[in-house]
Amino acid sequence: MRVTINNTGSVAAEGVRASGGGDLDVRSAWGPLGTKPGVRVEPNTDWTTELTGRVLKTDNGKVTFSVKVTADTGDANPADNATFVEVPLTQATGVFGGAIVADIDDNGTIDPGEGLGGVTITLSGHGQEARTKTTDAQGRFEFPDLPVGNYFVDYRTASFPWVVPGLSGNGFDSLTIDDSGKYANVTITAIRSLFNTLRVTMKFDKSNYAPEDTAKVTVTLRNTSARPLAGVVAQCSHRQDGPELVGTGSGWGDLAAGAQGVTVPANGVKTVQVTEAVPAASPRYGYVSVACSFGPANYPLQARVFGNATATVLGVHATGVGVVAEDLNHNFQVDPGEERSGVTVRVADQDTGVILGEARTDGSGRFAVENLQAGAYELRIDDPWKWQNSFVVFSVVADTPPRVQELFVEPRHGQEGKLANLRVTAEFDKQAYESGDLVHVKMTVANVGEADADEVRIFHESFSDPTSLVVDEASLGDLGAFGGGGHIAAGATRVVDVTGTVRAPDSGVVTLSGQAFLKGNDRYLPNNVFDIEASVTVTTGDYAGRIYADTNGNGKFDDGEGLGGILIRVSGGVPRKSTDQATKPDGSFAFSALNTGQYFVGFEDPTGRWVPLGESGNGFDSFQLDKAGHVGVLIKAIPPLSDSLVPTLVFTKDSYAEGESAHLTVTLVNKGTVDLTGVKATCGSEAPNGLIGGPGWGALDKAAEGVTVPAGTTRIFDVSEKVPVGSRDAGEVFAACSFGAQGHPAAGHPVVLARARVPGAIGSGSGRLTQTLKGDGSESPRAGNPIPDTKVVLLDGFTHLPVAKTRTDSDGKFSFSGLPAGQYELVVVGPWKFFDEFGQFFYVSGSGSDNGDILLVPGPEKADPFPDTQQPVPGEPASPAAPQPQGSVVPASAGLASTGANVTGLTVLSMVLLLLGVGVVLAGRRKQAS
């Protein structure tokens, strides 16, 4: 903008100055016109200046500006010393948009379709109200028509474990948006948080240091992911002239901030020792500490993991001084009259609870405890007072004059204000182990606080640490995950023998780390933590023997009685592995150089003719393998019980009401030549609509003595049981039972299934069709891309006639409502097949069933059983004139669900297992990991 000042007078104008206001900020552009003494303008001459400035308001379509001129010598006509200008303004705009992507399948690259949906992006600034967008399923977002200017951008994702670093890498951005399109199509790669995959421990090499010492810290990084983590560095927080290690010196090596970082191997451990001089301020505070975040340098703080440690620095003593007051007006300061005299305070070690000194307040509420090692302490107080803030950390710093800590109290009622203080130590029973050893840990949990500790539990890293001991949770008793929590009185101690096995012997170490927790507050958490380590040597042993059939009945193995082709699967050892083999024609088998440890053994005859009893006689074995081996094993096999015992199980009615006594007819046929004794049924279900047996089953109940079925005879029984609560909501009642006899292992028991309707509930069910995740070849793959716009049909679970149909939406989701509750058969029309047989079963319940992700893979074209021209009966399943409940005989194969097993037996057994899981389905079935 050009401003011209014209002096039309006959004398020079002295001290001419100008000022302006409006929609432009030109404060720094006036030059000498903007400050004293101003300028001199000669008669009949002009003074011209060029102004540049920033537009302050951009949303009203114009820019206005006014100018006023003054002179020290006065003006003959001041009315023309001001002017006003207005010009149109066209707002320049820009765009911030693009995509947020992530390596969702964790294959190391960003593949098509790996946009990260659901990320909330908030953009604020430039005088505008904050704007919010959420990324779509492809991770796309766009903020169009942004007035050019400076903006702050924040990213939030509810999809753990993803962290969006932004363009800056800090988790937020400060952007200058212009009309160049620079930020119109950005790509931001989300980072997988390290919280679930990287664990860090930091440990000083000594508990106490002298002021001139060099501190040594062992940093242990444990990576539980299947991919190496490279470039890991430490970023440590510290105060200026504080007692914390900085983490940047040469003693930190590759871990130092700005260094190349270290690589933590996949499912492995990286241990680094770092050194740094004890800070000069540490003696004054009485401690040295280190607190760092770990991860690749480009990871934002939210994606990194943290470690810390503290040690005492000896050599400096000081007097701890405080003032005790009752903050009656709650202004957080000591006012006259609020001081409390005659109060006894005791200084205690925070870790051990040992009393180190005590004092009594004087008339001014002041107390002093002399000759304390500089540091932080617990401060206890006698009745009738308690600390206002539950507990007090009493800091003793070697300052001159001494620091005076203001401490506020309030009246105590009963035991309130007193806290427990759990102190945990753990110790391996040996310094070195063989890989197959049963490991013992002596864990001591002491309560060094003033109050009892209730619901004490030990949480350990057994599930997330790749080198951790695999803890037998039962050995922790009531302190473990399956216990109700322990009670430890103030001053009492519990000692627990924790047992487990080595997880990763190839790493050469076994570790155990974790923490104790209690109900309510713990006075001092750092002493709740334990972290121990011992060395491990890998050892192996052999497992060998023979499987035979005692065909001559002499009770021992004879030549020619070996059984070839029997499948044996062993699972166990350290690390845990599974392997199988078939017996040779003479019945022999040999597993060489197995990792030592506990093993579980299953057996199966693919022909279904034999059931190996195992050494246990139960059809499976468990043993501890050491380097001496477990050889010379003889295992007898007998024909399966299903060869001789043929049970059937039928409901006596087609349908029942919930709570009604349901009767079933049990028919037992003994086709064999030997009497069967102790025959009884084992019916089990975690589902609410499954029968489980009971008094109404009489001698056939699993808790009863059983019945005898003589050779060549048939026995028929009537049994009864109330239709359980939950059957109406599920739409049916079922009984899934195996029948056993004395001397016959469960592997050969026949299994039968019976179902009947329980009508009354009208409900709904939903699901989502997805492909399996690309590249996930596991037995339980994660959900991948949805299958949109695909027709699905429900068939009645008893009649198999079509009932309802719909199509999936763009995310593969579909739902049915207004249908009688029950189990239906799902048909997906098109070139698809279910990943497993369970996918075809679809549940509708009165309370609503979420069938979760239903996994499909490409398959042959599936015909439409319910063409659109066919008219269903709304809300009613198609049914025959007289639907019959189904009963079937299932000869169970011996032991293993693997290739070569009896297909019919496995199929029907799968049906039984599926029905056993109906209760889980009603709450939310087949939720796939994602």
Secondary structure as GFF3:
##gff-version 3
##sequence-region A 1 930
A	DSSP	beta_strand	2	7	.	.	.	ID=ss1
A	DSSP	beta_strand	13	22	.	.	.	ID=ss2
A	DSSP	beta_strand	24	25	.	.	.	ID=ss3
A	DSSP	three_ten_helix	31	34	.	.	.	ID=ss4
A	DSSP	beta_strand	39	41	.	.	.	ID=ss5
A	DSSP	beta_strand	45	50	.	.	.	ID=ss6
A	DSSP	beta_strand	54	55	.	.	.	ID=ss7
A	DSSP	beta_strand	62	70	.	.	.	ID=ss8
A	DSSP	three_ten_helix	78	80	.	.	.	ID=ss9
A	DSSP	beta_strand	82	88	.	.	.	ID=ss10
A	DSSP	beta_strand	93	101	.	.	.	ID=ss11
A	DSSP	beta_strand	119	125	.	.	.	ID=ss12
A	DSSP	beta_strand	128	134	.	.	.	ID=ss13
A	DSSP	beta_strand	140	147	.	.	.	ID=ss14
A	DSSP	beta_strand	149	157	.	.	.	ID=ss15
A	DSSP	beta_strand	162	163	.	.	.	ID=ss16
A	DSSP	beta_strand	172	177	.	.	.	ID=ss17
A	DSSP	beta_strand	186	189	.	.	.	ID=ss18
A	DSSP	beta_strand	191	192	.	.	.	ID=ss19
A	DSSP	beta_strand	198	204	.	.	.	ID=ss20
A	DSSP	beta_strand	208	209	.	.	.	ID=ss21
A	DSSP	beta_strand	214	223	.	.	.	ID=ss22
A	DSSP	beta_strand	229	236	.	.	.	ID=ss23
A	DSSP	three_ten_helix	250	255	.	.	.	ID=ss24
A	DSSP	beta_strand	262	264	.	.	.	ID=ss25
A	DSSP	beta_strand	268	277	.	.	.	ID=ss26
A	DSSP	alpha_helix	282	285	.	.	.	ID=ss27
A	DSSP	beta_strand	287	296	.	.	.	ID=ss28
A	DSSP	three_ten_helix	301	303	.	.	.	ID=ss29
A	DSSP	beta_strand	305	313	.	.	.	ID=ss30
A	DSSP	beta_strand	317	325	.	.	.	ID=ss31
A	DSSP	beta_strand	344	348	.	.	.	ID=ss32
A	DSSP	beta_strand	355	360	.	.	.	ID=ss33
A	DSSP	beta_strand	366	373	.	.	.	ID=ss34
A	DSSP	beta_strand	375	381	.	.	.	ID=ss35
A	DSSP	beta_strand	385	387	.	.	.	ID=ss36
A	DSSP	beta_strand	393	396	.	.	.	ID=ss37
A	DSSP	beta_strand	404	411	.	.	.	ID=ss38
A	DSSP	beta_strand	422	428	.	.	.	ID=ss39
A	DSSP	beta_strand	432	434	.	.	.	ID=ss40
A	DSSP	beta_strand	439	447	.	.	.	ID=ss41
A	DSSP	beta_strand	453	460	.	.	.	ID=ss42
A	DSSP	beta_strand	470	471	.	.	.	ID=ss43
A	DSSP	three_ten_helix	473	479	.	.	.	ID=ss44
A	DSSP	beta_strand	486	488	.	.	.	ID=ss45
A	DSSP	beta_strand	493	501	.	.	.	ID=ss46
A	DSSP	three_ten_helix	505	507	.	.	.	ID=ss47
A	DSSP	beta_strand	509	517	.	.	.	ID=ss48
A	DSSP	three_ten_helix	525	528	.	.	.	ID=ss49
A	DSSP	beta_strand	529	537	.	.	.	ID=ss50
A	DSSP	beta_strand	540	549	.	.	.	ID=ss51
A	DSSP	beta_strand	567	572	.	.	.	ID=ss52
A	DSSP	beta_strand	577	582	.	.	.	ID=ss53
A	DSSP	beta_strand	588	595	.	.	.	ID=ss54
A	DSSP	beta_strand	597	604	.	.	.	ID=ss55
A	DSSP	beta_strand	611	612	.	.	.	ID=ss56
A	DSSP	beta_strand	620	625	.	.	.	ID=ss57
A	DSSP	beta_strand	630	638	.	.	.	ID=ss58
A	DSSP	three_ten_helix	641	643	.	.	.	ID=ss59
A	DSSP	beta_strand	645	651	.	.	.	ID=ss60
A	DSSP	beta_strand	661	670	.	.	.	ID=ss61
A	DSSP	beta_strand	676	683	.	.	.	ID=ss62
A	DSSP	three_ten_helix	695	700	.	.	.	ID=ss63
A	DSSP	beta_strand	707	709	.	.	.	ID=ss64
A	DSSP	beta_strand	714	722	.	.	.	ID=ss65
A	DSSP	alpha_helix	727	730	.	.	.	ID=ss66
A	DSSP	beta_strand	732	740	.	.	.	ID=ss67
A	DSSP	three_ten_helix	746	748	.	.	.	ID=ss68
A	DSSP	beta_strand	750	757	.	.	.	ID=ss69
A	DSSP	beta_strand	762	772	.	.	.	ID=ss70
A	DSSP	beta_strand	783	786	.	.	.	ID=ss71
A	DSSP	beta_strand	791	796	.	.	.	ID=ss72
A	DSSP	beta_strand	802	807	.	.	.	ID=ss73
A	DSSP	beta_strand	813	820	.	.	.	ID=ss74
A	DSSP	beta_strand	822	828	.	.	.	ID=ss75
A	DSSP	beta_strand	830	834	.	.	.	ID=ss76
A	DSSP	three_ten_helix	837	840	.	.	.	ID=ss77
A	DSSP	beta_strand	841	844	.	.	.	ID=ss78
A	DSSP	beta_strand	849	862	.	.	.	ID=ss79
A	DSSP	beta_strand	887	891	.	.	.	ID=ss80
A	DSSP	alpha_helix	903	916	.	.	.	ID=ss81
A	DSSP	alpha_helix	918	924	.	.	.	ID=ss82
###
